[in-house]
Amino acid sequence: MYILNMKNSKFIIDKFAKLIEQGIVSSKDLTSELFNILKSKRDEFVFKMELTSKDEFEVLSKRLESLEKKINKLERKKNKKVKQARKS
């Protein structure tokens, strides 16, 4: 974990040094570039983790809810049939 943090820190420091070398001195430019770097790292991390977007999550949760309802219906039918068979 420590090595990973050092690697990320080194990456950010290198990017920061390149910005200074290129002559980006104003704080606005520096801030926007830093945010762009961090966003790209975040996107790279999310891509590696194979996380879903909010829309995909909502679709998957609706599908899961639908499947749970179907399972409950089938279980109720099964229990009903078992009870009727025992009465005979």
N, CA, C and O atoms as CSV, one atom per row, in Angstrom:
chain,resi,resn,atom,element,x,y,z
A,1,MET,N,N,0.831,-1.185,0.000
A,1,MET,CA,C,0.000,0.000,0.000
A,1,MET,C,C,0.877,1.250,0.000
A,1,MET,O,O,0.573,2.222,-0.693
A,2,TYR,N,N,1.951,1.230,0.765
A,2,TYR,CA,C,2.853,2.377,0.845
A,2,TYR,C,C,3.498,2.648,-0.510
A,2,TYR,O,O,3.642,3.798,-0.925
A,3,ILE,N,N,3.888,1.559,-1.198
A,3,ILE,CA,C,4.519,1.698,-2.514
A,3,ILE,C,C,3.531,2.305,-3.503
A,3,ILE,O,O,3.901,3.157,-4.310
A,4,LEU,N,N,2.276,1.868,-3.443
A,4,LEU,CA,C,1.247,2.397,-4.328
A,4,LEU,C,C,1.057,3.893,-4.102
A,4,LEU,O,O,0.952,4.659,-5.059
A,5,ASN,N,N,1.013,4.310,-2.836
A,5,ASN,CA,C,0.868,5.732,-2.517
A,5,ASN,C,C,2.065,6.535,-3.003
A,5,ASN,O,O,1.912,7.646,-3.509
A,6,MET,N,N,3.243,5.975,-2.849
A,6,MET,CA,C,4.447,6.658,-3.307
A,6,MET,C,C,4.420,6.814,-4.823
A,6,MET,O,O,4.808,7.854,-5.356
A,7,LYS,N,N,3.959,5.771,-5.512
A,7,LYS,CA,C,3.892,5.814,-6.967
A,7,LYS,C,C,2.923,6.903,-7.415
A,7,LYS,O,O,3.229,7.670,-8.328
A,8,ASN,N,N,1.753,6.974,-6.774
A,8,ASN,CA,C,0.766,8.004,-7.111
A,8,ASN,C,C,1.293,9.392,-6.793
A,8,ASN,O,O,1.087,10.325,-7.569
A,9,SER,N,N,1.972,9.541,-5.658
A,9,SER,CA,C,2.537,10.839,-5.275
A,9,SER,C,C,3.594,11.269,-6.289
A,9,SER,O,O,3.649,12.432,-6.687
A,10,LYS,N,N,4.416,10.334,-6.695
A,10,LYS,CA,C,5.458,10.639,-7.669
A,10,LYS,C,C,4.835,11.075,-8.985
A,10,LYS,O,O,5.323,12.005,-9.628
A,11,PHE,N,N,3.763,10.409,-9.386
A,11,PHE,CA,C,3.073,10.762,-10.620
A,11,PHE,C,C,2.558,12.196,-10.555
A,11,PHE,O,O,2.747,12.970,-11.493
A,12,ILE,N,N,1.916,12.545,-9.461
A,12,ILE,CA,C,1.347,13.883,-9.306
A,12,ILE,C,C,2.463,14.932,-9.255
A,12,ILE,O,O,2.342,15.999,-9.857
A,13,ILE,N,N,3.532,14.630,-8.546
A,13,ILE,CA,C,4.651,15.576,-8.458
A,13,ILE,C,C,5.283,15.776,-9.827
A,13,ILE,O,O,5.623,16.901,-10.194
A,14,ASP,N,N,5.445,14.687,-10.594
A,14,ASP,CA,C,6.001,14.816,-11.945
A,14,ASP,C,C,5.120,15.682,-12.835
A,14,ASP,O,O,5.619,16.535,-13.569
A,15,LYS,N,N,3.808,15.461,-12.770
A,15,LYS,CA,C,2.891,16.267,-13.572
A,15,LYS,C,C,2.960,17.739,-13.158
A,15,LYS,O,O,2.942,18.636,-14.002
A,16,PHE,N,N,3.037,17.967,-11.866
A,16,PHE,CA,C,3.124,19.324,-11.328
A,16,PHE,C,C,4.412,20.003,-11.813
A,16,PHE,O,O,4.399,21.177,-12.183
A,17,ALA,N,N,5.510,19.262,-11.809
A,17,ALA,CA,C,6.790,19.805,-12.263
A,17,ALA,C,C,6.730,20.157,-13.748
A,17,ALA,O,O,7.270,21.180,-14.169
A,18,LYS,N,N,6.073,19.307,-14.542
A,18,LYS,CA,C,5.941,19.598,-15.977
A,18,LYS,C,C,5.145,20.873,-16.200
A,18,LYS,O,O,5.458,21.664,-17.090
A,19,LEU,N,N,4.121,21.065,-15.392
A,19,LEU,CA,C,3.322,22.292,-15.528
A,19,LEU,C,C,4.161,23.531,-15.257
A,19,LEU,O,O,4.045,24.534,-15.962
A,20,ILE,N,N,4.996,23.459,-14.247
A,20,ILE,CA,C,5.851,24.595,-13.895
A,20,ILE,C,C,6.870,24.833,-15.009
A,20,ILE,O,O,7.168,25.976,-15.358
A,21,GLU,N,N,7.404,23.731,-15.567
A,21,GLU,CA,C,8.366,23.865,-16.664
A,21,GLU,C,C,7.730,24.528,-17.884
A,21,GLU,O,O,8.386,25.296,-18.589
A,22,GLN,N,N,6.466,24.235,-18.132
A,22,GLN,CA,C,5.784,24.797,-19.295
A,22,GLN,C,C,5.416,26.265,-19.093
A,22,GLN,O,O,5.007,26.939,-20.038
A,23,GLY,N,N,5.558,26.748,-17.897
A,23,GLY,CA,C,5.332,28.161,-17.643
A,23,GLY,C,C,3.915,28.493,-17.217
A,23,GLY,O,O,3.507,29.653,-17.275
A,24,ILE,N,N,3.170,27.504,-16.796
A,24,ILE,CA,C,1.827,27.791,-16.299
A,24,ILE,C,C,1.983,28.296,-14.875
A,24,ILE,O,O,2.215,27.526,-13.944
A,25,VAL,N,N,1.849,29.617,-14.728
A,25,VAL,CA,C,2.119,30.201,-13.437
A,25,VAL,C,C,0.861,30.709,-12.739
A,25,VAL,O,O,0.822,30.764,-11.510
A,26,SER,N,N,-0.153,31.075,-13.492
A,26,SER,CA,C,-1.335,31.626,-12.837
A,26,SER,C,C,-2.042,30.537,-12.037
A,26,SER,O,O,-2.069,29.370,-12.427
A,27,SER,N,N,-2.601,30.942,-10.933
A,27,SER,CA,C,-3.225,29.961,-10.048
A,27,SER,C,C,-4.454,29.319,-10.685
A,27,SER,O,O,-4.748,28.157,-10.403
A,28,LYS,N,N,-5.174,30.041,-11.531
A,28,LYS,CA,C,-6.343,29.468,-12.208
A,28,LYS,C,C,-5.924,28.330,-13.131
A,28,LYS,O,O,-6.501,27.243,-13.099
A,29,ASP,N,N,-4.913,28.597,-13.954
A,29,ASP,CA,C,-4.425,27.571,-14.875
A,29,ASP,C,C,-3.892,26.366,-14.117
A,29,ASP,O,O,-4.144,25.217,-14.482
A,30,LEU,N,N,-3.158,26.651,-13.068
A,30,LEU,CA,C,-2.578,25.588,-12.265
A,30,LEU,C,C,-3.668,24.746,-11.612
A,30,LEU,O,O,-3.583,23.518,-11.597
A,31,THR,N,N,-4.684,25.401,-11.078
A,31,THR,CA,C,-5.790,24.703,-10.438
A,31,THR,C,C,-6.545,23.835,-11.434
A,31,THR,O,O,-6.851,22.675,-11.155
A,32,SER,N,N,-6.844,24.407,-12.600
A,32,SER,CA,C,-7.594,23.630,-13.597
A,32,SER,C,C,-6.780,22.437,-14.089
A,32,SER,O,O,-7.329,21.350,-14.269
A,33,GLU,N,N,-5.492,22.624,-14.305
A,33,GLU,CA,C,-4.647,21.513,-14.733
A,33,GLU,C,C,-4.553,20.423,-13.664
A,33,GLU,O,O,-4.579,19.231,-13.970
A,34,LEU,N,N,-4.446,20.849,-12.421
A,34,LEU,CA,C,-4.381,19.882,-11.325
A,34,LEU,C,C,-5.680,19.082,-11.239
A,34,LEU,O,O,-5.650,17.868,-11.040
A,35,PHE,N,N,-6.815,19.755,-11.388
A,35,PHE,CA,C,-8.104,19.051,-11.377
A,35,PHE,C,C,-8.205,18.089,-12.553
A,35,PHE,O,O,-8.720,16.981,-12.401
A,36,ASN,N,N,-7.725,18.493,-13.713
A,36,ASN,CA,C,-7.750,17.600,-14.870
A,36,ASN,C,C,-6.915,16.349,-14.631
A,36,ASN,O,O,-7.320,15.244,-14.991
A,37,ILE,N,N,-5.764,16.527,-14.029
A,37,ILE,CA,C,-4.888,15.391,-13.723
A,37,ILE,C,C,-5.576,14.452,-12.747
A,37,ILE,O,O,-5.586,13.237,-12.942
A,38,LEU,N,N,-6.155,15.025,-11.689
A,38,LEU,CA,C,-6.825,14.199,-10.685
A,38,LEU,C,C,-8.052,13.494,-11.255
A,38,LEU,O,O,-8.312,12.340,-10.916
A,39,LYS,N,N,-8.804,14.169,-12.112
A,39,LYS,CA,C,-9.968,13.544,-12.746
A,39,LYS,C,C,-9.547,12.380,-13.630
A,39,LYS,O,O,-10.194,11.333,-13.639
A,40,SER,N,N,-8.467,12.563,-14.368
A,40,SER,CA,C,-8.015,11.471,-15.239
A,40,SER,C,C,-7.565,10.278,-14.407
A,40,SER,O,O,-7.823,9.132,-14.775
A,41,LYS,N,N,-6.900,10.534,-13.297
A,41,LYS,CA,C,-6.492,9.438,-12.407
A,41,LYS,C,C,-7.713,8.740,-11.818
A,41,LYS,O,O,-7.740,7.514,-11.711
A,42,ARG,N,N,-8.729,9.526,-11.433
A,42,ARG,CA,C,-9.957,8.957,-10.896
A,42,ARG,C,C,-10.644,8.087,-11.940
A,42,ARG,O,O,-11.076,6.974,-11.639
A,43,ASP,N,N,-10.743,8.593,-13.165
A,43,ASP,CA,C,-11.375,7.838,-14.237
A,43,ASP,C,C,-10.624,6.540,-14.516
A,43,ASP,O,O,-11.226,5.494,-14.754
A,44,GLU,N,N,-9.315,6.629,-14.483
A,44,GLU,CA,C,-8.490,5.433,-14.687
A,44,GLU,C,C,-8.748,4.413,-13.582
A,44,GLU,O,O,-8.860,3.217,-13.852
A,45,PHE,N,N,-8.840,4.879,-12.355
A,45,PHE,CA,C,-9.099,4.002,-11.206
A,45,PHE,C,C,-10.474,3.352,-11.323
A,45,PHE,O,O,-10.615,2.152,-11.092
A,46,VAL,N,N,-11.491,4.144,-11.682
A,46,VAL,CA,C,-12.856,3.628,-11.824
A,46,VAL,C,C,-12.899,2.589,-12.939
A,46,VAL,O,O,-13.563,1.561,-12.808
A,47,PHE,N,N,-12.197,2.854,-14.028
A,47,PHE,CA,C,-12.161,1.911,-15.139
A,47,PHE,C,C,-11.530,0.591,-14.704
A,47,PHE,O,O,-12.027,-0.479,-15.052
A,48,LYS,N,N,-10.440,0.663,-13.947
A,48,LYS,CA,C,-9.780,-0.551,-13.470
A,48,LYS,C,C,-10.662,-1.336,-12.507
A,48,LYS,O,O,-10.633,-2.566,-12.495
A,49,MET,N,N,-11.446,-0.623,-11.700
A,49,MET,CA,C,-12.324,-1.276,-10.734
A,49,MET,C,C,-13.590,-1.831,-11.381
A,49,MET,O,O,-14.337,-2.583,-10.755
A,50,GLU,N,N,-13.827,-1.458,-12.637
A,50,GLU,CA,C,-14.996,-1.886,-13.386
A,50,GLU,C,C,-16.290,-1.558,-12.634
A,50,GLU,O,O,-17.188,-2.393,-12.524
A,51,LEU,N,N,-16.365,-0.342,-12.126
A,51,LEU,CA,C,-17.565,0.126,-11.436
A,51,LEU,C,C,-18.619,0.521,-12.451
A,51,LEU,O,O,-18.301,0.877,-13.586
A,52,THR,N,N,-19.868,0.458,-12.041
A,52,THR,CA,C,-20.949,0.833,-12.944
A,52,THR,C,C,-21.331,2.295,-12.729
A,52,THR,O,O,-21.068,2.883,-11.680
A,53,SER,N,N,-21.951,2.852,-13.743
A,53,SER,CA,C,-22.430,4.230,-13.608
A,53,SER,C,C,-23.742,4.214,-12.838
A,53,SER,O,O,-24.298,3.150,-12.565
A,54,LYS,N,N,-24.229,5.389,-12.492
A,54,LYS,CA,C,-25.474,5.504,-11.736
A,54,LYS,C,C,-26.644,4.933,-12.531
A,54,LYS,O,O,-27.499,4.240,-11.981
A,55,ASP,N,N,-26.677,5.230,-13.834
A,55,ASP,CA,C,-27.756,4.718,-14.684
A,55,ASP,C,C,-27.734,3.190,-14.733
A,55,ASP,O,O,-28.771,2.541,-14.601
A,56,GLU,N,N,-26.545,2.627,-14.924
A,56,GLU,CA,C,-26.423,1.167,-14.965
A,56,GLU,C,C,-26.853,0.560,-13.629
A,56,GLU,O,O,-27.517,-0.476,-13.594
A,57,PHE,N,N,-26.470,1.211,-12.539
A,57,PHE,CA,C,-26.832,0.712,-11.213
A,57,PHE,C,C,-28.343,0.689,-11.040
A,57,PHE,O,O,-28.891,-0.281,-10.515
A,58,GLU,N,N,-29.023,1.746,-11.475
A,58,GLU,CA,C,-30.482,1.801,-11.348
A,58,GLU,C,C,-31.148,0.707,-12.167
A,58,GLU,O,O,-32.093,0.071,-11.700
A,59,VAL,N,N,-30.669,0.483,-13.375
A,59,VAL,CA,C,-31.228,-0.572,-14.232
A,59,VAL,C,C,-31.019,-1.931,-13.580
A,59,VAL,O,O,-31.933,-2.754,-13.538
A,60,LEU,N,N,-29.813,-2.165,-13.072
A,60,LEU,CA,C,-29.527,-3.450,-12.434
A,60,LEU,C,C,-30.358,-3.652,-11.172
A,60,LEU,O,O,-30.814,-4.765,-10.908
A,61,SER,N,N,-30.561,-2.600,-10.394
A,61,SER,CA,C,-31.351,-2.749,-9.170
A,61,SER,C,C,-32.816,-3.020,-9.507
A,61,SER,O,O,-33.474,-3.777,-8.793
A,62,LYS,N,N,-33.343,-2.419,-10.578
A,62,LYS,CA,C,-34.718,-2.698,-10.999
A,62,LYS,C,C,-34.858,-4.146,-11.468
A,62,LYS,O,O,-35.845,-4.813,-11.160
A,63,ARG,N,N,-33.867,-4.623,-12.211
A,63,ARG,CA,C,-33.901,-6.022,-12.658
A,63,ARG,C,C,-33.858,-6.967,-11.461
A,63,ARG,O,O,-34.575,-7.967,-11.425
A,64,LEU,N,N,-33.019,-6.647,-10.489
A,64,LEU,CA,C,-32.915,-7.468,-9.293
A,64,LEU,C,C,-34.230,-7.487,-8.534
A,64,LEU,O,O,-34.668,-8.541,-8.072
A,65,GLU,N,N,-34.858,-6.333,-8.402
A,65,GLU,CA,C,-36.146,-6.232,-7.711
A,65,GLU,C,C,-37.204,-7.076,-8.419
A,65,GLU,O,O,-37.987,-7.768,-7.769
A,66,SER,N,N,-37.225,-7.017,-9.737
A,66,SER,CA,C,-38.175,-7.803,-10.530
A,66,SER,C,C,-37.945,-9.302,-10.322
A,66,SER,O,O,-38.896,-10.066,-10.154
A,67,LEU,N,N,-36.689,-9.708,-10.334
A,67,LEU,CA,C,-36.366,-11.128,-10.130
A,67,LEU,C,C,-36.750,-11.597,-8.727
A,67,LEU,O,O,-37.223,-12.720,-8.553
A,68,GLU,N,N,-36.547,-10.743,-7.737
A,68,GLU,CA,C,-36.931,-11.100,-6.366
A,68,GLU,C,C,-38.443,-11.289,-6.257
A,68,GLU,O,O,-38.903,-12.191,-5.557
A,69,LYS,N,N,-39.214,-10.451,-6.938
A,69,LYS,CA,C,-40.670,-10.595,-6.929
A,69,LYS,C,C,-41.081,-11.918,-7.558
A,69,LYS,O,O,-41.957,-12.612,-7.040
A,70,LYS,N,N,-40.451,-12.268,-8.675
A,70,LYS,CA,C,-40.765,-13.534,-9.346
A,70,LYS,C,C,-40.428,-14.721,-8.450
A,70,LYS,O,O,-41.189,-15.687,-8.389
A,71,ILE,N,N,-39.303,-14.658,-7.761
A,71,ILE,CA,C,-38.907,-15.740,-6.856
A,71,ILE,C,C,-39.918,-15.879,-5.728
A,71,ILE,O,O,-40.313,-16.990,-5.376
A,72,ASN,N,N,-40.334,-14.754,-5.164
A,72,ASN,CA,C,-41.327,-14.801,-4.080
A,72,ASN,C,C,-42.636,-15.410,-4.562
A,72,ASN,O,O,-43.246,-16.196,-3.837
A,73,LYS,N,N,-43.086,-15.066,-5.771
A,73,LYS,CA,C,-44.310,-15.633,-6.330
A,73,LYS,C,C,-44.188,-17.142,-6.469
A,73,LYS,O,O,-45.091,-17.889,-6.093
A,74,LEU,N,N,-43.053,-17.583,-7.015
A,74,LEU,CA,C,-42.840,-19.017,-7.211
A,74,LEU,C,C,-42.795,-19.757,-5.877
A,74,LEU,O,O,-43.322,-20.862,-5.753
A,75,GLU,N,N,-42.160,-19.139,-4.880
A,75,GLU,CA,C,-42.102,-19.776,-3.556
A,75,GLU,C,C,-43.495,-19.886,-2.942
A,75,GLU,O,O,-43.815,-20.902,-2.326
A,76,ARG,N,N,-44.325,-18.859,-3.100
A,76,ARG,CA,C,-45.694,-18.911,-2.578
A,76,ARG,C,C,-46.503,-19.999,-3.275
A,76,ARG,O,O,-47.256,-20.725,-2.625
A,77,LYS,N,N,-46.352,-20.116,-4.595
A,77,LYS,CA,C,-47.048,-21.170,-5.341
A,77,LYS,C,C,-46.613,-22.546,-4.847
A,77,LYS,O,O,-47.437,-23.438,-4.650
A,78,LYS,N,N,-45.309,-22.703,-4.651
A,78,LYS,CA,C,-44.760,-23.984,-4.204
A,78,LYS,C,C,-45.313,-24.332,-2.819
A,78,LYS,O,O,-45.735,-25.464,-2.584
A,79,ASN,N,N,-45.310,-23.365,-1.913
A,79,ASN,CA,C,-45.820,-23.603,-0.559
A,79,ASN,C,C,-47.305,-23.940,-0.588
A,79,ASN,O,O,-47.759,-24.784,0.184
A,80,LYS,N,N,-48.060,-23.299,-1.458
A,80,LYS,CA,C,-49.486,-23.560,-1.579
A,80,LYS,C,C,-49.727,-24.991,-2.047
A,80,LYS,O,O,-50.598,-25.682,-1.517
A,81,LYS,N,N,-48.960,-25.435,-3.038
A,81,LYS,CA,C,-49.101,-26.790,-3.568
A,81,LYS,C,C,-48.721,-27.830,-2.519
A,81,LYS,O,O,-49.363,-28.876,-2.424
A,82,VAL,N,N,-47.699,-27.555,-1.743
A,82,VAL,CA,C,-47.260,-28.490,-0.707
A,82,VAL,C,C,-48.329,-28.625,0.371
A,82,VAL,O,O,-48.589,-29.731,0.843
A,83,LYS,N,N,-48.948,-27.524,0.764
A,83,LYS,CA,C,-49.999,-27.567,1.773
A,83,LYS,C,C,-51.201,-28.329,1.273
A,83,LYS,O,O,-51.797,-29.096,2.029
A,84,GLN,N,N,-51.583,-28.138,0.001
A,84,GLN,CA,C,-52.729,-28.860,-0.574
A,84,GLN,C,C,-52.431,-30.352,-0.647
A,84,GLN,O,O,-53.326,-31.165,-0.415
A,85,ALA,N,N,-51.236,-30.716,-0.953
A,85,ALA,CA,C,-50.873,-32.138,-1.045
A,85,ALA,C,C,-50.932,-32.802,0.317
A,85,ALA,O,O,-51.292,-33.977,0.392
A,86,ARG,N,N,-50.603,-32.126,1.376
A,86,ARG,CA,C,-50.620,-32.696,2.720
A,86,ARG,C,C,-52.044,-32.915,3.215
A,86,ARG,O,O,-52.280,-33.829,4.005
A,87,LYS,N,N,-52.998,-32.100,2.772
A,87,LYS,CA,C,-54.387,-32.252,3.215
A,87,LYS,C,C,-54.999,-33.545,2.695
A,87,LYS,O,O,-55.853,-34.123,3.367
A,88,SER,N,N,-54.597,-34.009,1.543
A,88,SER,CA,C,-55.206,-35.177,0.932
A,88,SER,C,C,-54.989,-36.437,1.696
A,88,SER,O,O,-55.455,-37.498,1.282
